[in-house]
Amino acid sequence: MQHMVLHGETGMNEQSDRGEEHIGQTLKRLRGETSIRAVQRLTGVSNAYLSQIEKGTRHPGPRLLRRLAALYGVSVHDLLRKAGYLDREDEEPQADEEAEVERAYQFVLADPVFRVGTRPRGPLSTESKRFIVELYERYSGKRLLP
């Protein structure tokens, strides 16, 4: 399974510290010129829902923000904070959460169905591992993360 990072060079801190953007505007900026349909294909979230989020009429949940952070190559903590789910003191990821994601990721790697194909080279962030696990959950119907 290959992980795709879209527009990771666009930093979260460019405008988010100014308080000018709502989370939807930030996500639209991070998406850049990538079509909303491409994001739909990669996340499994309808383009109508993604569009509503970008327009500010819907608010994304933490799970979707984790997927989008991995997809866009930005910090999940920045997105969660921007969306109002984290305070400044909550920025550091929980060690238990990282361990849970690592356990689930190792389960995915050990699945014989997924032993062939492209493997990640080098270390992956917790957000990237979570994204891979969530894709696996969707494909297999198994629930690996709480």
Phi and psi in radians as a Rosetta constraint file:
Dihedral C 1 N 2 CA 2 C 2 CIRCULARHARMONIC -1.829 0.35
Dihedral N 2 CA 2 C 2 N 3 CIRCULARHARMONIC 2.380 0.35
Dihedral C 2 N 3 CA 3 C 3 CIRCULARHARMONIC -1.681 0.35
Dihedral N 3 CA 3 C 3 N 4 CIRCULARHARMONIC 2.290 0.35
Dihedral C 3 N 4 CA 4 C 4 CIRCULARHARMONIC -1.911 0.35
Dihedral N 4 CA 4 C 4 N 5 CIRCULARHARMONIC 2.261 0.35
Dihedral C 4 N 5 CA 5 C 5 CIRCULARHARMONIC -1.882 0.35
Dihedral N 5 CA 5 C 5 N 6 CIRCULARHARMONIC 2.177 0.35
Dihedral C 5 N 6 CA 6 C 6 CIRCULARHARMONIC -1.845 0.35
Dihedral N 6 CA 6 C 6 N 7 CIRCULARHARMONIC 2.178 0.35
Dihedral C 6 N 7 CA 7 C 7 CIRCULARHARMONIC 0.925 0.35
Dihedral N 7 CA 7 C 7 N 8 CIRCULARHARMONIC 0.663 0.35
Dihedral C 7 N 8 CA 8 C 8 CIRCULARHARMONIC -1.125 0.35
Dihedral N 8 CA 8 C 8 N 9 CIRCULARHARMONIC -0.317 0.35
Dihedral C 8 N 9 CA 9 C 9 CIRCULARHARMONIC -1.287 0.35
Dihedral N 9 CA 9 C 9 N 10 CIRCULARHARMONIC -0.234 0.35
Dihedral C 9 N 10 CA 10 C 10 CIRCULARHARMONIC -1.461 0.35
Dihedral N 10 CA 10 C 10 N 11 CIRCULARHARMONIC 1.843 0.35
Dihedral C 10 N 11 CA 11 C 11 CIRCULARHARMONIC -1.263 0.35
Dihedral N 11 CA 11 C 11 N 12 CIRCULARHARMONIC 2.620 0.35
Dihedral C 11 N 12 CA 12 C 12 CIRCULARHARMONIC -1.240 0.35
Dihedral N 12 CA 12 C 12 N 13 CIRCULARHARMONIC -0.538 0.35
Dihedral C 12 N 13 CA 13 C 13 CIRCULARHARMONIC -1.413 0.35
Dihedral N 13 CA 13 C 13 N 14 CIRCULARHARMONIC -0.079 0.35
Dihedral C 13 N 14 CA 14 C 14 CIRCULARHARMONIC -0.964 0.35
Dihedral N 14 CA 14 C 14 N 15 CIRCULARHARMONIC -0.927 0.35
Dihedral C 14 N 15 CA 15 C 15 CIRCULARHARMONIC -2.089 0.35
Dihedral N 15 CA 15 C 15 N 16 CIRCULARHARMONIC -0.304 0.35
Dihedral C 15 N 16 CA 16 C 16 CIRCULARHARMONIC -1.114 0.35
Dihedral N 16 CA 16 C 16 N 17 CIRCULARHARMONIC -0.556 0.35
Dihedral C 16 N 17 CA 17 C 17 CIRCULARHARMONIC -1.274 0.35
Dihedral N 17 CA 17 C 17 N 18 CIRCULARHARMONIC -0.312 0.35
Dihedral C 17 N 18 CA 18 C 18 CIRCULARHARMONIC -1.383 0.35
Dihedral N 18 CA 18 C 18 N 19 CIRCULARHARMONIC -0.287 0.35
Dihedral C 18 N 19 CA 19 C 19 CIRCULARHARMONIC 1.293 0.35
Dihedral N 19 CA 19 C 19 N 20 CIRCULARHARMONIC 0.284 0.35
Dihedral C 19 N 20 CA 20 C 20 CIRCULARHARMONIC -1.483 0.35
Dihedral N 20 CA 20 C 20 N 21 CIRCULARHARMONIC -0.474 0.35
Dihedral C 20 N 21 CA 21 C 21 CIRCULARHARMONIC -1.810 0.35
Dihedral N 21 CA 21 C 21 N 22 CIRCULARHARMONIC 2.497 0.35
Dihedral C 21 N 22 CA 22 C 22 CIRCULARHARMONIC -1.521 0.35
Dihedral N 22 CA 22 C 22 N 23 CIRCULARHARMONIC 2.962 0.35
Dihedral C 22 N 23 CA 23 C 23 CIRCULARHARMONIC -1.002 0.35
Dihedral N 23 CA 23 C 23 N 24 CIRCULARHARMONIC -0.643 0.35
Dihedral C 23 N 24 CA 24 C 24 CIRCULARHARMONIC -1.099 0.35
Dihedral N 24 CA 24 C 24 N 25 CIRCULARHARMONIC -0.740 0.35
Dihedral C 24 N 25 CA 25 C 25 CIRCULARHARMONIC -1.123 0.35
Dihedral N 25 CA 25 C 25 N 26 CIRCULARHARMONIC -0.680 0.35
Dihedral C 25 N 26 CA 26 C 26 CIRCULARHARMONIC -1.085 0.35
Dihedral N 26 CA 26 C 26 N 27 CIRCULARHARMONIC -0.793 0.35
Dihedral C 26 N 27 CA 27 C 27 CIRCULARHARMONIC -1.118 0.35
Dihedral N 27 CA 27 C 27 N 28 CIRCULARHARMONIC -0.670 0.35
Dihedral C 27 N 28 CA 28 C 28 CIRCULARHARMONIC -1.130 0.35
Dihedral N 28 CA 28 C 28 N 29 CIRCULARHARMONIC -0.730 0.35
Dihedral C 28 N 29 CA 29 C 29 CIRCULARHARMONIC -1.113 0.35
Dihedral N 29 CA 29 C 29 N 30 CIRCULARHARMONIC -0.734 0.35
Dihedral C 29 N 30 CA 30 C 30 CIRCULARHARMONIC -1.159 0.35
Dihedral N 30 CA 30 C 30 N 31 CIRCULARHARMONIC -0.592 0.35
Dihedral C 30 N 31 CA 31 C 31 CIRCULARHARMONIC -1.138 0.35
Dihedral N 31 CA 31 C 31 N 32 CIRCULARHARMONIC -0.550 0.35
Dihedral C 31 N 32 CA 32 C 32 CIRCULARHARMONIC 1.054 0.35
Dihedral N 32 CA 32 C 32 N 33 CIRCULARHARMONIC -2.278 0.35
Dihedral C 32 N 33 CA 33 C 33 CIRCULARHARMONIC -1.581 0.35
Dihedral N 33 CA 33 C 33 N 34 CIRCULARHARMONIC 0.018 0.35
Dihedral C 33 N 34 CA 34 C 34 CIRCULARHARMONIC -1.182 0.35
Dihedral N 34 CA 34 C 34 N 35 CIRCULARHARMONIC 2.351 0.35
Dihedral C 34 N 35 CA 35 C 35 CIRCULARHARMONIC -1.199 0.35
Dihedral N 35 CA 35 C 35 N 36 CIRCULARHARMONIC 2.645 0.35
Dihedral C 35 N 36 CA 36 C 36 CIRCULARHARMONIC -1.166 0.35
Dihedral N 36 CA 36 C 36 N 37 CIRCULARHARMONIC -0.491 0.35
Dihedral C 36 N 37 CA 37 C 37 CIRCULARHARMONIC -1.180 0.35
Dihedral N 37 CA 37 C 37 N 38 CIRCULARHARMONIC -0.612 0.35
Dihedral C 37 N 38 CA 38 C 38 CIRCULARHARMONIC -1.140 0.35
Dihedral N 38 CA 38 C 38 N 39 CIRCULARHARMONIC -0.722 0.35
Dihedral C 38 N 39 CA 39 C 39 CIRCULARHARMONIC -1.130 0.35
Dihedral N 39 CA 39 C 39 N 40 CIRCULARHARMONIC -0.669 0.35
Dihedral C 39 N 40 CA 40 C 40 CIRCULARHARMONIC -1.029 0.35
Dihedral N 40 CA 40 C 40 N 41 CIRCULARHARMONIC -0.821 0.35
Dihedral C 40 N 41 CA 41 C 41 CIRCULARHARMONIC -1.080 0.35
Dihedral N 41 CA 41 C 41 N 42 CIRCULARHARMONIC -0.669 0.35
Dihedral C 41 N 42 CA 42 C 42 CIRCULARHARMONIC -1.404 0.35
Dihedral N 42 CA 42 C 42 N 43 CIRCULARHARMONIC -0.414 0.35
Dihedral C 42 N 43 CA 43 C 43 CIRCULARHARMONIC -1.912 0.35
Dihedral N 43 CA 43 C 43 N 44 CIRCULARHARMONIC -0.364 0.35
Dihedral C 43 N 44 CA 44 C 44 CIRCULARHARMONIC 1.389 0.35
Dihedral N 44 CA 44 C 44 N 45 CIRCULARHARMONIC 0.183 0.35
Dihedral C 44 N 45 CA 45 C 45 CIRCULARHARMONIC -1.753 0.35
Dihedral N 45 CA 45 C 45 N 46 CIRCULARHARMONIC 2.368 0.35
Dihedral C 45 N 46 CA 46 C 46 CIRCULARHARMONIC -1.059 0.35
Dihedral N 46 CA 46 C 46 N 47 CIRCULARHARMONIC 2.572 0.35
Dihedral C 46 N 47 CA 47 C 47 CIRCULARHARMONIC -1.162 0.35
Dihedral N 47 CA 47 C 47 N 48 CIRCULARHARMONIC -0.494 0.35
Dihedral C 47 N 48 CA 48 C 48 CIRCULARHARMONIC -1.126 0.35
Dihedral N 48 CA 48 C 48 N 49 CIRCULARHARMONIC -0.771 0.35
Dihedral C 48 N 49 CA 49 C 49 CIRCULARHARMONIC -1.158 0.35
Dihedral N 49 CA 49 C 49 N 50 CIRCULARHARMONIC -0.763 0.35
Dihedral C 49 N 50 CA 50 C 50 CIRCULARHARMONIC -1.046 0.35
Dihedral N 50 CA 50 C 50 N 51 CIRCULARHARMONIC -0.717 0.35
Dihedral C 50 N 51 CA 51 C 51 CIRCULARHARMONIC -1.114 0.35
Dihedral N 51 CA 51 C 51 N 52 CIRCULARHARMONIC -0.736 0.35
Dihedral C 51 N 52 CA 52 C 52 CIRCULARHARMONIC -1.090 0.35
Dihedral N 52 CA 52 C 52 N 53 CIRCULARHARMONIC -0.677 0.35
Dihedral C 52 N 53 CA 53 C 53 CIRCULARHARMONIC -1.109 0.35
Dihedral N 53 CA 53 C 53 N 54 CIRCULARHARMONIC -0.829 0.35
Dihedral C 53 N 54 CA 54 C 54 CIRCULARHARMONIC -1.100 0.35
Dihedral N 54 CA 54 C 54 N 55 CIRCULARHARMONIC -0.552 0.35
Dihedral C 54 N 55 CA 55 C 55 CIRCULARHARMONIC -1.418 0.35
Dihedral N 55 CA 55 C 55 N 56 CIRCULARHARMONIC -0.203 0.35
Dihedral C 55 N 56 CA 56 C 56 CIRCULARHARMONIC 1.547 0.35
Dihedral N 56 CA 56 C 56 N 57 CIRCULARHARMONIC 0.161 0.35
Dihedral C 56 N 57 CA 57 C 57 CIRCULARHARMONIC -1.542 0.35
Dihedral N 57 CA 57 C 57 N 58 CIRCULARHARMONIC -0.275 0.35
Dihedral C 57 N 58 CA 58 C 58 CIRCULARHARMONIC -2.263 0.35
Dihedral N 58 CA 58 C 58 N 59 CIRCULARHARMONIC 2.727 0.35
Dihedral C 58 N 59 CA 59 C 59 CIRCULARHARMONIC -2.008 0.35
Dihedral N 59 CA 59 C 59 N 60 CIRCULARHARMONIC 2.212 0.35
Dihedral C 59 N 60 CA 60 C 60 CIRCULARHARMONIC -1.268 0.35
Dihedral N 60 CA 60 C 60 N 61 CIRCULARHARMONIC 2.576 0.35
Dihedral C 60 N 61 CA 61 C 61 CIRCULARHARMONIC -1.461 0.35
Dihedral N 61 CA 61 C 61 N 62 CIRCULARHARMONIC 2.895 0.35
Dihedral C 61 N 62 CA 62 C 62 CIRCULARHARMONIC -1.031 0.35
Dihedral N 62 CA 62 C 62 N 63 CIRCULARHARMONIC -0.657 0.35
Dihedral C 62 N 63 CA 63 C 63 CIRCULARHARMONIC -1.118 0.35
Dihedral N 63 CA 63 C 63 N 64 CIRCULARHARMONIC -0.771 0.35
Dihedral C 63 N 64 CA 64 C 64 CIRCULARHARMONIC -1.129 0.35
Dihedral N 64 CA 64 C 64 N 65 CIRCULARHARMONIC -0.703 0.35
Dihedral C 64 N 65 CA 65 C 65 CIRCULARHARMONIC -1.084 0.35
Dihedral N 65 CA 65 C 65 N 66 CIRCULARHARMONIC -0.624 0.35
Dihedral C 65 N 66 CA 66 C 66 CIRCULARHARMONIC -1.110 0.35
Dihedral N 66 CA 66 C 66 N 67 CIRCULARHARMONIC -0.763 0.35
Dihedral C 66 N 67 CA 67 C 67 CIRCULARHARMONIC -1.115 0.35
Dihedral N 67 CA 67 C 67 N 68 CIRCULARHARMONIC -0.762 0.35
Dihedral C 67 N 68 CA 68 C 68 CIRCULARHARMONIC -1.188 0.35
Dihedral N 68 CA 68 C 68 N 69 CIRCULARHARMONIC -0.634 0.35
Dihedral C 68 N 69 CA 69 C 69 CIRCULARHARMONIC -1.057 0.35
Dihedral N 69 CA 69 C 69 N 70 CIRCULARHARMONIC -0.783 0.35
Dihedral C 69 N 70 CA 70 C 70 CIRCULARHARMONIC -1.130 0.35
Dihedral N 70 CA 70 C 70 N 71 CIRCULARHARMONIC -0.720 0.35
Dihedral C 70 N 71 CA 71 C 71 CIRCULARHARMONIC -1.142 0.35
Dihedral N 71 CA 71 C 71 N 72 CIRCULARHARMONIC -0.752 0.35
Dihedral C 71 N 72 CA 72 C 72 CIRCULARHARMONIC -1.527 0.35
Dihedral N 72 CA 72 C 72 N 73 CIRCULARHARMONIC -0.115 0.35
Dihedral C 72 N 73 CA 73 C 73 CIRCULARHARMONIC 1.247 0.35
Dihedral N 73 CA 73 C 73 N 74 CIRCULARHARMONIC 0.613 0.35
Dihedral C 73 N 74 CA 74 C 74 CIRCULARHARMONIC -2.110 0.35
Dihedral N 74 CA 74 C 74 N 75 CIRCULARHARMONIC 2.953 0.35
Dihedral C 74 N 75 CA 75 C 75 CIRCULARHARMONIC -1.217 0.35
Dihedral N 75 CA 75 C 75 N 76 CIRCULARHARMONIC 2.231 0.35
Dihedral C 75 N 76 CA 76 C 76 CIRCULARHARMONIC -1.090 0.35
Dihedral N 76 CA 76 C 76 N 77 CIRCULARHARMONIC -0.566 0.35
Dihedral C 76 N 77 CA 77 C 77 CIRCULARHARMONIC -1.156 0.35
Dihedral N 77 CA 77 C 77 N 78 CIRCULARHARMONIC -0.663 0.35
Dihedral C 77 N 78 CA 78 C 78 CIRCULARHARMONIC -1.103 0.35
Dihedral N 78 CA 78 C 78 N 79 CIRCULARHARMONIC -0.767 0.35
Dihedral C 78 N 79 CA 79 C 79 CIRCULARHARMONIC -1.166 0.35
Dihedral N 79 CA 79 C 79 N 80 CIRCULARHARMONIC -0.761 0.35
Dihedral C 79 N 80 CA 80 C 80 CIRCULARHARMONIC -1.096 0.35
Dihedral N 80 CA 80 C 80 N 81 CIRCULARHARMONIC -0.691 0.35
Dihedral C 80 N 81 CA 81 C 81 CIRCULARHARMONIC -1.161 0.35
Dihedral N 81 CA 81 C 81 N 82 CIRCULARHARMONIC -0.767 0.35
Dihedral C 81 N 82 CA 82 C 82 CIRCULARHARMONIC -1.065 0.35
Dihedral N 82 CA 82 C 82 N 83 CIRCULARHARMONIC -0.620 0.35
Dihedral C 82 N 83 CA 83 C 83 CIRCULARHARMONIC -1.444 0.35
Dihedral N 83 CA 83 C 83 N 84 CIRCULARHARMONIC -0.071 0.35
Dihedral C 83 N 84 CA 84 C 84 CIRCULARHARMONIC 1.579 0.35
Dihedral N 84 CA 84 C 84 N 85 CIRCULARHARMONIC 0.206 0.35
Dihedral C 84 N 85 CA 85 C 85 CIRCULARHARMONIC -1.533 0.35
Dihedral N 85 CA 85 C 85 N 86 CIRCULARHARMONIC -0.320 0.35
Dihedral C 85 N 86 CA 86 C 86 CIRCULARHARMONIC -2.268 0.35
Dihedral N 86 CA 86 C 86 N 87 CIRCULARHARMONIC 2.569 0.35
Dihedral C 86 N 87 CA 87 C 87 CIRCULARHARMONIC -1.680 0.35
Dihedral N 87 CA 87 C 87 N 88 CIRCULARHARMONIC 2.961 0.35
Dihedral C 87 N 88 CA 88 C 88 CIRCULARHARMONIC -0.957 0.35
Dihedral N 88 CA 88 C 88 N 89 CIRCULARHARMONIC -0.712 0.35
Dihedral C 88 N 89 CA 89 C 89 CIRCULARHARMONIC -1.274 0.35
Dihedral N 89 CA 89 C 89 N 90 CIRCULARHARMONIC -0.214 0.35
Dihedral C 89 N 90 CA 90 C 90 CIRCULARHARMONIC -1.626 0.35
Dihedral N 90 CA 90 C 90 N 91 CIRCULARHARMONIC 0.194 0.35
Dihedral C 90 N 91 CA 91 C 91 CIRCULARHARMONIC -1.101 0.35
Dihedral N 91 CA 91 C 91 N 92 CIRCULARHARMONIC -0.657 0.35
Dihedral C 91 N 92 CA 92 C 92 CIRCULARHARMONIC -1.281 0.35
Dihedral N 92 CA 92 C 92 N 93 CIRCULARHARMONIC 2.331 0.35
Dihedral C 92 N 93 CA 93 C 93 CIRCULARHARMONIC -1.156 0.35
Dihedral N 93 CA 93 C 93 N 94 CIRCULARHARMONIC 2.609 0.35
Dihedral C 93 N 94 CA 94 C 94 CIRCULARHARMONIC -1.245 0.35
Dihedral N 94 CA 94 C 94 N 95 CIRCULARHARMONIC 2.354 0.35
Dihedral C 94 N 95 CA 95 C 95 CIRCULARHARMONIC -1.073 0.35
Dihedral N 95 CA 95 C 95 N 96 CIRCULARHARMONIC -0.650 0.35
Dihedral C 95 N 96 CA 96 C 96 CIRCULARHARMONIC -1.103 0.35
Dihedral N 96 CA 96 C 96 N 97 CIRCULARHARMONIC -0.722 0.35
Dihedral C 96 N 97 CA 97 C 97 CIRCULARHARMONIC -1.118 0.35
Dihedral N 97 CA 97 C 97 N 98 CIRCULARHARMONIC -0.764 0.35
Dihedral C 97 N 98 CA 98 C 98 CIRCULARHARMONIC -1.079 0.35
Dihedral N 98 CA 98 C 98 N 99 CIRCULARHARMONIC -0.710 0.35
Dihedral C 98 N 99 CA 99 C 99 CIRCULARHARMONIC -1.137 0.35
Dihedral N 99 CA 99 C 99 N 100 CIRCULARHARMONIC -0.691 0.35
Dihedral C 99 N 100 CA 100 C 100 CIRCULARHARMONIC -1.136 0.35
Dihedral N 100 CA 100 C 100 N 101 CIRCULARHARMONIC -0.750 0.35
Dihedral C 100 N 101 CA 101 C 101 CIRCULARHARMONIC -1.131 0.35
Dihedral N 101 CA 101 C 101 N 102 CIRCULARHARMONIC -0.744 0.35
Dihedral C 101 N 102 CA 102 C 102 CIRCULARHARMONIC -1.078 0.35
Dihedral N 102 CA 102 C 102 N 103 CIRCULARHARMONIC -0.762 0.35
Dihedral C 102 N 103 CA 103 C 103 CIRCULARHARMONIC -1.044 0.35
Dihedral N 103 CA 103 C 103 N 104 CIRCULARHARMONIC -0.811 0.35
Dihedral C 103 N 104 CA 104 C 104 CIRCULARHARMONIC -1.140 0.35
Dihedral N 104 CA 104 C 104 N 105 CIRCULARHARMONIC -0.694 0.35
Dihedral C 104 N 105 CA 105 C 105 CIRCULARHARMONIC -1.101 0.35
Dihedral N 105 CA 105 C 105 N 106 CIRCULARHARMONIC -0.748 0.35
Dihedral C 105 N 106 CA 106 C 106 CIRCULARHARMONIC -1.124 0.35
Dihedral N 106 CA 106 C 106 N 107 CIRCULARHARMONIC -0.608 0.35
Dihedral C 106 N 107 CA 107 C 107 CIRCULARHARMONIC -1.076 0.35
Dihedral N 107 CA 107 C 107 N 108 CIRCULARHARMONIC -0.788 0.35
Dihedral C 107 N 108 CA 108 C 108 CIRCULARHARMONIC -1.062 0.35
Dihedral N 108 CA 108 C 108 N 109 CIRCULARHARMONIC -0.810 0.35
Dihedral C 108 N 109 CA 109 C 109 CIRCULARHARMONIC -1.101 0.35
Dihedral N 109 CA 109 C 109 N 110 CIRCULARHARMONIC -0.520 0.35
Dihedral C 109 N 110 CA 110 C 110 CIRCULARHARMONIC -1.456 0.35
Dihedral N 110 CA 110 C 110 N 111 CIRCULARHARMONIC -0.204 0.35
Dihedral C 110 N 111 CA 111 C 111 CIRCULARHARMONIC -1.163 0.35
Dihedral N 111 CA 111 C 111 N 112 CIRCULARHARMONIC 2.150 0.35
Dihedral C 111 N 112 CA 112 C 112 CIRCULARHARMONIC -1.031 0.35
Dihedral N 112 CA 112 C 112 N 113 CIRCULARHARMONIC -0.509 0.35
Dihedral C 112 N 113 CA 113 C 113 CIRCULARHARMONIC -1.118 0.35
Dihedral N 113 CA 113 C 113 N 114 CIRCULARHARMONIC -0.523 0.35
Dihedral C 113 N 114 CA 114 C 114 CIRCULARHARMONIC -1.868 0.35
Dihedral N 114 CA 114 C 114 N 115 CIRCULARHARMONIC 0.313 0.35
Dihedral C 114 N 115 CA 115 C 115 CIRCULARHARMONIC -1.352 0.35
Dihedral N 115 CA 115 C 115 N 116 CIRCULARHARMONIC -0.303 0.35
Dihedral C 115 N 116 CA 116 C 116 CIRCULARHARMONIC -1.761 0.35
Dihedral N 116 CA 116 C 116 N 117 CIRCULARHARMONIC 2.786 0.35
Dihedral C 116 N 117 CA 117 C 117 CIRCULARHARMONIC 1.820 0.35
Dihedral N 117 CA 117 C 117 N 118 CIRCULARHARMONIC -2.977 0.35
Dihedral C 117 N 118 CA 118 C 118 CIRCULARHARMONIC -1.246 0.35
Dihedral N 118 CA 118 C 118 N 119 CIRCULARHARMONIC 2.330 0.35
Dihedral C 118 N 119 CA 119 C 119 CIRCULARHARMONIC -2.005 0.35
Dihedral N 119 CA 119 C 119 N 120 CIRCULARHARMONIC 2.549 0.35
Dihedral C 119 N 120 CA 120 C 120 CIRCULARHARMONIC -1.100 0.35
Dihedral N 120 CA 120 C 120 N 121 CIRCULARHARMONIC 2.472 0.35
Dihedral C 120 N 121 CA 121 C 121 CIRCULARHARMONIC -1.817 0.35
Dihedral N 121 CA 121 C 121 N 122 CIRCULARHARMONIC 2.302 0.35
Dihedral C 121 N 122 CA 122 C 122 CIRCULARHARMONIC 1.402 0.35
Dihedral N 122 CA 122 C 122 N 123 CIRCULARHARMONIC 3.106 0.35
Dihedral C 122 N 123 CA 123 C 123 CIRCULARHARMONIC -1.266 0.35
Dihedral N 123 CA 123 C 123 N 124 CIRCULARHARMONIC 2.590 0.35
Dihedral C 123 N 124 CA 124 C 124 CIRCULARHARMONIC -1.975 0.35
Dihedral N 124 CA 124 C 124 N 125 CIRCULARHARMONIC 2.615 0.35
Dihedral C 124 N 125 CA 125 C 125 CIRCULARHARMONIC -1.244 0.35
Dihedral N 125 CA 125 C 125 N 126 CIRCULARHARMONIC 2.822 0.35
Dihedral C 125 N 126 CA 126 C 126 CIRCULARHARMONIC -1.042 0.35
Dihedral N 126 CA 126 C 126 N 127 CIRCULARHARMONIC -0.662 0.35
Dihedral C 126 N 127 CA 127 C 127 CIRCULARHARMONIC -1.105 0.35
Dihedral N 127 CA 127 C 127 N 128 CIRCULARHARMONIC -0.714 0.35
Dihedral C 127 N 128 CA 128 C 128 CIRCULARHARMONIC -1.161 0.35
Dihedral N 128 CA 128 C 128 N 129 CIRCULARHARMONIC -0.723 0.35
Dihedral C 128 N 129 CA 129 C 129 CIRCULARHARMONIC -1.106 0.35
Dihedral N 129 CA 129 C 129 N 130 CIRCULARHARMONIC -0.731 0.35
Dihedral C 129 N 130 CA 130 C 130 CIRCULARHARMONIC -1.055 0.35
Dihedral N 130 CA 130 C 130 N 131 CIRCULARHARMONIC -0.742 0.35
Dihedral C 130 N 131 CA 131 C 131 CIRCULARHARMONIC -1.045 0.35
Dihedral N 131 CA 131 C 131 N 132 CIRCULARHARMONIC -0.796 0.35
Dihedral C 131 N 132 CA 132 C 132 CIRCULARHARMONIC -1.101 0.35
Dihedral N 132 CA 132 C 132 N 133 CIRCULARHARMONIC -0.759 0.35
Dihedral C 132 N 133 CA 133 C 133 CIRCULARHARMONIC -1.092 0.35
Dihedral N 133 CA 133 C 133 N 134 CIRCULARHARMONIC -0.727 0.35
Dihedral C 133 N 134 CA 134 C 134 CIRCULARHARMONIC -1.145 0.35
Dihedral N 134 CA 134 C 134 N 135 CIRCULARHARMONIC -0.653 0.35
Dihedral C 134 N 135 CA 135 C 135 CIRCULARHARMONIC -1.100 0.35
Dihedral N 135 CA 135 C 135 N 136 CIRCULARHARMONIC -0.743 0.35
Dihedral C 135 N 136 CA 136 C 136 CIRCULARHARMONIC -1.071 0.35
Dihedral N 136 CA 136 C 136 N 137 CIRCULARHARMONIC -0.772 0.35
Dihedral C 136 N 137 CA 137 C 137 CIRCULARHARMONIC -1.023 0.35
Dihedral N 137 CA 137 C 137 N 138 CIRCULARHARMONIC -0.758 0.35
Dihedral C 137 N 138 CA 138 C 138 CIRCULARHARMONIC -1.129 0.35
Dihedral N 138 CA 138 C 138 N 139 CIRCULARHARMONIC -0.746 0.35
Dihedral C 138 N 139 CA 139 C 139 CIRCULARHARMONIC -1.212 0.35
Dihedral N 139 CA 139 C 139 N 140 CIRCULARHARMONIC -0.788 0.35
Dihedral C 139 N 140 CA 140 C 140 CIRCULARHARMONIC -1.574 0.35
Dihedral N 140 CA 140 C 140 N 141 CIRCULARHARMONIC -0.368 0.35
Dihedral C 140 N 141 CA 141 C 141 CIRCULARHARMONIC 1.406 0.35
Dihedral N 141 CA 141 C 141 N 142 CIRCULARHARMONIC 0.014 0.35
Dihedral C 141 N 142 CA 142 C 142 CIRCULARHARMONIC -1.506 0.35
Dihedral N 142 CA 142 C 142 N 143 CIRCULARHARMONIC 2.522 0.35
Dihedral C 142 N 143 CA 143 C 143 CIRCULARHARMONIC -1.811 0.35
Dihedral N 143 CA 143 C 143 N 144 CIRCULARHARMONIC 1.961 0.35
Dihedral C 143 N 144 CA 144 C 144 CIRCULARHARMONIC -1.840 0.35
Dihedral N 144 CA 144 C 144 N 145 CIRCULARHARMONIC -0.468 0.35
Dihedral C 144 N 145 CA 145 C 145 CIRCULARHARMONIC -1.945 0.35
Dihedral N 145 CA 145 C 145 N 146 CIRCULARHARMONIC 2.569 0.35
